[in-house]
Amino acid sequence: MRIEPNDTQGGGGGWVSFYITRIQYFVLDIKVQSDIGCSTTIMLRVERIEKILSVLAVSGYVKNSRPISAVLIAPSDGGKTQLLLRHLPFGARVVNDFTFGSMIEILDAEKPPKWIVVPDFNAVISHRPTVATLTLAFLLALLAEGVTEIPGLEGKAKLKAEKLRERGIRISLLTAMTPEMFHSRRGKWRQTGLLRRIAPIYYSYAAPSVSVIQSAISKGADRADYQFHAGKPGSFHDVTIPETYTAQVSSLAEMVASTQLVWQHRSREGDTKTTRALEYPFSVHKTFRAYVKSSALLNHRSSVNKEDMEILADFSRFVRYDRPEEI
């Protein structure tokens, strides 16, 4: 079944689309002066990442499914910030940094954001240890079941946290970091459960892509337009996965959890050991089901088809810690 613009199933209002808004401090495409003096926009070989972010942006409109939080992991100068800001979910709040206190103020609004976008997660964890620890504990609660009891809070902060708990406030997160930053924190994040709540999108540029980008820079691609794409409000829709595909989604999740969401390290004895980020594939399975349904919704369908499964397969190639997927 195809979801049409005036379809009222799932609460009415129609399917999700995108529009373009221009503001001064968000970077989008690079304009290149061609040999004939025209301004040419290049995509920098990031179409696969853009497809993923487009699907994530609508994941909040699938009934009985949690929006998908994700982190772009790529080297510096890899375009992470531009990509995130190009595909903002509707109503997302973009912040360069936050602490426990500032996040409470943001969420205490009458209509708090459902999505928080942080272009560089390093800022969040670079505060003094006591502040960073409390902030991450609060973030974990918001990404899971919502605000629960957080030890160490007193006075107004405690009262505001309790108010958020009563309102059932939860958020989804889109952020970015370098591989070095991830690998320096991975053990702690594995212990706290953060890795179960945020899907990694780990990528790097292949040599041919680097060559294309270098060539474009040589031709003048050293200036940027400032605009971003944000989603329009949509309505919730039921999306089904036919029985034909359910086992495939489950098997893919098991494969990714056991072979890609891993990293190698040296033991004290000097042996090379492999650590799994997740003991079980359950959270990956839920993420993949939400993703393939979101792909169908983005394409105005109420049932997953072969095309959506192919889109999921490509997404799965980036969900890894063992090595980056080249683009």
C-alpha positions in Angstrom: 0.0 0.0 0.0 1.3 3.5 -0.9 0.9 6.3 1.6 -0.5 9.3 -0.3 -0.2 13.0 0.8 -3.8 13.1 1.9 -3.9 9.6 3.4 -5.3 9.8 7.0 -4.0 6.5 8.3 -1.9 6.6 11.4 -3.3 9.9 12.6 -3.7 11.9 9.4 -1.7 14.6 7.9 0.1 12.8 5.2 3.6 11.7 4.5 6.9 13.2 5.5 8.7 15.5 3.1 11.6 17.9 3.2 12.1 21.6 2.5 15.1 23.9 2.4 15.8 26.7 4.8 18.8 29.0 4.6 20.6 30.4 7.6 24.0 31.9 8.0 26.0 29.3 10.1 25.1 25.9 8.6 27.3 24.6 5.9 25.9 22.6 3.0 27.1 22.2 -0.6 30.4 23.6 -1.9 30.1 25.8 -5.0 32.8 25.3 -7.6 33.6 27.7 -10.4 33.7 25.7 -13.6 35.9 26.4 -16.6 33.0 28.3 -18.3 32.5 30.5 -15.2 29.3 28.9 -13.9 28.8 28.0 -10.3 28.7 24.2 -9.9 27.6 22.3 -6.8 29.5 19.1 -6.0 28.2 16.4 -3.6 31.6 15.2 -2.5 30.8 11.5 -2.9 28.5 11.4 0.1 25.3 10.2 -1.4 25.2 7.0 0.6 25.6 8.8 3.9 22.9 11.3 2.8 20.5 8.5 2.1 21.1 7.1 5.6 20.5 10.5 7.3 17.3 11.0 5.3 16.0 7.7 6.6 17.0 8.5 10.1 15.2 11.9 9.9 11.8 10.2 9.4 12.4 7.4 11.9 10.4 9.3 14.5 7.2 8.8 12.5 7.0 5.0 12.5 4.4 3.7 14.9 5.5 1.4 17.7 9.2 2.2 17.0 11.8 4.4 18.6 13.5 7.1 16.6 17.1 6.0 15.7 19.9 7.8 17.4 23.2 7.7 15.5 26.8 9.0 15.5 28.9 9.7 12.5 32.4 8.5 13.0 34.9 9.8 10.5 38.3 11.6 10.4 38.6 15.3 10.8 37.7 17.2 7.6 35.4 14.3 6.6 32.3 16.5 6.3 30.5 15.2 9.4 29.1 18.5 10.5 27.8 19.4 7.0 26.2 16.1 6.6 24.4 16.2 10.0 23.1 19.7 9.4 21.9 18.9 5.9 19.4 16.3 7.1 17.9 17.6 10.4 14.7 15.9 11.6 11.8 18.2 12.1 12.0 20.2 15.3 15.6 19.2 16.0 17.6 21.5 18.4 21.2 22.0 17.3 23.6 22.7 20.1 27.4 22.9 20.0 27.7 21.7 23.6 25.5 20.9 26.6 25.7 19.9 30.2 23.2 18.4 32.5 22.0 21.8 33.6 21.7 23.3 30.1 19.9 20.2 28.8 17.3 20.5 31.6 16.7 24.1 30.6 16.2 23.0 26.9 13.8 20.2 27.8 11.9 22.3 30.4 10.2 24.2 27.5 6.5 23.8 26.9 7.3 22.0 23.6 10.7 20.4 24.1 12.7 19.1 21.1 12.4 15.4 20.3 15.9 15.4 18.7 19.2 16.9 19.9 21.9 17.4 17.3 25.5 17.9 18.5 27.9 18.4 15.6 31.0 17.5 17.7 30.4 15.2 20.7 33.9 16.0 22.0 32.6 19.3 23.4 30.1 17.4 25.6 32.7 15.1 27.2 35.5 17.7 27.5 34.0 19.3 30.7 35.5 18.4 34.1 35.0 14.8 35.0 32.1 15.3 37.5 30.2 17.4 35.0 30.8 15.1 32.1 29.8 12.0 34.1 26.5 13.6 35.3 25.8 14.8 31.7 26.3 11.3 30.2 24.2 9.7 32.9 21.4 12.1 32.1 21.8 11.6 28.4 21.6 7.8 28.8 18.4 8.1 30.7 16.9 10.4 28.0 17.9 7.9 25.3 16.4 5.0 27.1 13.3 4.9 29.3 13.3 8.6 30.2 14.6 10.5 33.2 14.9 8.3 36.3 16.5 8.9 39.7 20.0 10.5 39.2 22.1 10.5 42.4 23.8 13.8 43.4 21.0 16.2 42.4 19.9 18.8 44.9 17.7 21.9 45.0 16.2 23.3 41.8 18.1 20.8 39.5 16.4 17.9 41.4 13.0 19.4 41.1 13.4 20.1 37.4 14.6 16.6 36.8 11.6 15.2 38.6 9.3 17.4 36.5 10.8 16.0 33.3 10.4 12.4 34.7 6.7 13.1 35.3 6.3 14.4 31.7 7.9 11.3 30.3 10.5 13.3 28.3 12.8 11.3 26.0 15.0 12.4 23.2 17.0 11.0 20.2 20.5 12.1 19.4 22.5 12.8 16.3 26.1 13.6 16.7 29.6 13.1 15.3 33.1 12.3 16.5 36.5 11.2 15.2 37.7 7.5 15.3 40.4 8.5 17.8 37.8 10.0 20.2 35.6 6.9 19.9 38.4 4.4 20.5 39.7 6.3 23.5 36.3 6.1 25.2 34.8 2.8 23.8 35.5 0.7 26.9 33.7 3.0 29.2 30.8 3.6 26.8 30.4 -0.2 26.4 30.1 -0.5 30.2 27.5 2.3 30.6 25.4 1.0 27.7 25.8 4.0 25.5 26.8 1.8 22.5 23.5 0.0 22.7 21.6 3.2 22.3 23.4 5.0 19.4 24.0 3.4 16.0 27.5 4.1 14.6 27.9 5.3 11.0 31.7 4.7 10.4 33.1 5.9 7.1 36.2 7.2 5.3 36.9 8.5 1.8 38.3 6.0 -0.6 41.4 7.1 -2.7 39.3 7.9 -5.9 37.0 10.1 -3.8 39.9 11.9 -2.3 41.2 12.6 -5.8 37.9 14.0 -6.9 37.6 16.3 -3.9 41.2 17.5 -4.4 40.5 18.2 -8.0 37.4 20.2 -7.1 39.4 22.2 -4.5 42.0 23.0 -7.1 39.2 24.5 -9.3 38.1 26.8 -6.5 36.0 24.8 -4.1 37.1 26.7 -1.1 33.9 28.6 -0.3 30.6 27.2 1.0 26.9 28.0 0.9 25.2 28.2 4.3 21.9 26.3 4.3 20.4 23.2 5.7 17.6 20.8 5.0 15.0 20.2 7.8 12.1 17.9 7.8 8.5 19.0 7.8 6.2 17.8 10.5 4.6 14.5 9.6 2.1 12.0 11.2 2.6 8.6 12.6 2.1 5.6 10.3 2.0 1.8 10.7 4.6 0.2 8.6 4.8 -3.6 8.3 7.7 -6.0 7.5 6.4 -8.9 5.4 7.3 -12.3 6.8 9.5 -12.9 3.7 12.0 -10.3 5.1 11.8 -10.7 8.9 14.3 -13.6 9.1 16.7 -11.6 6.8 16.6 -8.6 9.1 17.3 -10.8 12.1 20.2 -12.6 10.5 21.7 -9.4 9.3 21.6 -8.0 12.8 23.3 -11.1 14.2 26.0 -10.9 11.6 26.7 -7.2 12.2 26.7 -7.6 16.0 29.2 -10.5 15.9 31.6 -9.4 13.1 31.4 -5.6 12.7 30.5 -4.1 16.1 33.9 -5.3 17.4 37.4 -4.0 17.9 40.8 -5.5 18.5 43.2 -4.6 21.2 46.3 -5.9 22.9 46.1 -7.7 26.2 48.7 -7.1 28.9 50.4 -10.3 27.7 50.7 -8.8 24.2 48.1 -11.0 22.6 45.6 -9.6 20.1 42.0 -9.9 21.5 38.7 -9.1 19.9 36.0 -7.4 22.0 32.3 -7.3 21.0 30.6 -4.0 21.7 27.4 -5.8 22.4 26.8 -9.2 24.0 23.6 -9.8 22.2 22.2 -8.6 18.8 18.9 -7.4 20.3 19.4 -3.7 20.1 20.9 -4.0 16.5 17.9 -6.0 15.5 15.5 -3.3 16.8 17.5 -0.6 15.0 17.4 -2.5 11.7 13.7 -3.1 11.9 13.1 0.6 12.7 15.4 1.6 9.8 13.9 -0.6 7.1 10.4 0.6 8.2 11.6 4.2 8.0 12.9 3.6 4.5 9.5 2.4 3.4 7.9 5.4 5.0 10.3 7.8 3.4 9.2 6.3 0.0 5.5 6.6 0.9 4.9 2.9 1.5 3.2 1.2 4.4 5.0 -2.1 3.8 8.7 -2.9 3.4 9.8 -4.2 0.0 12.9 -5.4 -1.7 14.2 -1.9 -2.3 14.0 -1.1 1.4 15.9 -4.3 2.2 18.7 -3.2 -0.2 18.8 0.2 1.5 19.0 -1.6 4.9 21.9 -3.8 3.6 23.9 -0.7 2.6 23.2 1.0 6.0 24.5 -2.2 7.7 27.9 -1.8 6.0 28.4 1.4 8.0 27.2 0.0 11.3 30.6 -1.1 12.6 33.6 -0.4 14.8 36.1 -2.8 13.2 37.0 -0.5 10.2 35.4 2.3 8.3 33.2 1.7 5.2 34.8 3.5 2.3 32.8 5.9 0.2 
